[in-house]
Amino acid sequence: MDSDLKLLTQALRDFAQARDWEQFHSPKNLAAALSVEAAELLEHFQWLTEAQSRSLPADKRAEIGTEIADVLLYLLQLADKLGIDVVEAARSKMLLNAKKYPAQG
């Protein structure tokens, strides 16, 4: 895993341990929290046109950045609990997608 992601994952472990939250961080609960945060991210785009979604004002982009962070943090915690290297999993998935959907040309 990328060193920045390792550091972030360790910081998440430390944060949860300091608050005795590990007891709540089962894979099921983390997956549910991830889903909720992804829905909160989607909510920012609800009712926007394609053009509007591509030209967001700075304040809206900042709010969306916070939601993206929530999604990333829960995803990292879930992967950590399951012993999954997210970078390796993403690389493997990209290779599968390249085989499944070859470039035309």
N, C-alpha and C positions, 0 to 999 in steps of 0.2 A: 504494500500500500504506500502511496505517496507520503512523504514525511510530514507535510502539512496536515494531511488527513489523520495520520497517526497522532499527531499532537492534539488536534481538535478532538479526536475520539477519547484520548486520555483526559483532556480537560472536561469532557462530558461525564466520564466516569467519576472524576474527582468532584464535580459539581453535584452529581446525584448522591455520592457517598456522604458528602458533607451535610446533606439534608435528609439522609436516611430514606431516599426515594427508590433505592434499588428494589425494595420489596414490591413496588408497583410496576417495575419495568420488565414485565414478562414480554416475550415476543408478541403474544396476542395483544396486550395492551399497547405496546409500541406501534404495532401495525394499525391498530384502531386510531391512535393519536395521529399517526402519519396521514391516514385517510382524512381525518377531520381538518388537518392543516392544509392538505391539498385542496379540499373543498373551499377553505377560506381564501386560498390563492385564486381559485377559479372565480370566486365571488367578485373579485375586482374587475373581471372581464365580462361579467354578466351584462347583457344588453348593449355592449359596445359593438360597433361595426368593426370589420377587419381593419379599416383605415384608422379608426380611433385607437384600436389596440396596439397599433404600431407607432403612434405618436402621443404618448402619455406625458402629461406635465410632470415636472420634477417631484412634486409632493406625492403624486400617485405612484411614481416609480419607487420612491423611498418606502412607501407602505407595502408595495409588492415585494421589494427587497427583503423586508422583514418577514413576510410570509414565506418567501423562498428559503430564507434562513431557517425558519421553523421546520419546513419540509426536510431540508438537508440534515438538520440536527437529529430529528427523529429517525431518518433513514440511517444515519451513521450509528445511532444507538441500537437500532434493530439489527443491523449487520454485525455489530460488535457482539451482541448477545448470542447470535447464531454462528459466530466465527467465520463470517463471510468477508472476504477482501473485496470491497466495492469497486476498486479500480480494476482488479483482475476480472471480476464478474462483468463489468462494463466492457472491457476489452473482448472477452469471450463472446458476449452478446453481439458486439459489433461485427465480429467475424462470422457468426451465425447469420446475421442480417445480410452481410455481403454475399454469402452463398445463396440465401433465400431470395434476395432481390438484387441480382447482378446489374451492374451499370449498363445502360444501353449506349451503343455508339460504336 
